[in-house]
Amino acid sequence: MTTVANRPRLRWRKSSRSDLTDQCVEICIFARAAVLMRDSKDRQRGPLAFAPSSWDDFLHGVRLGEFDRQQGLI
């Protein structure tokens, strides 16, 4: 059975800042209808799907530093 997660034509990308050990997540823009995200260590598990507007909001928060760790906190 072919699922969205394992379609061969999907173009999964991972951050250029990720290391060589595949300790990261990968994203895929799916038909402008969703942003898919999966764990690079477990690609057979289904991806999470986000509405493009939600993904844009997340990226905006990243750029503003909303998710940066505060010094002294783990």
Secondary structure, 3 states (H helix, E strand, C coil): CCCHHHCCCCCCEECCCCCCCCCCEEEEEECCCEEEEEECCCCCCCCEEECHHHHHHHHHHHHHCCCCCCCCCC
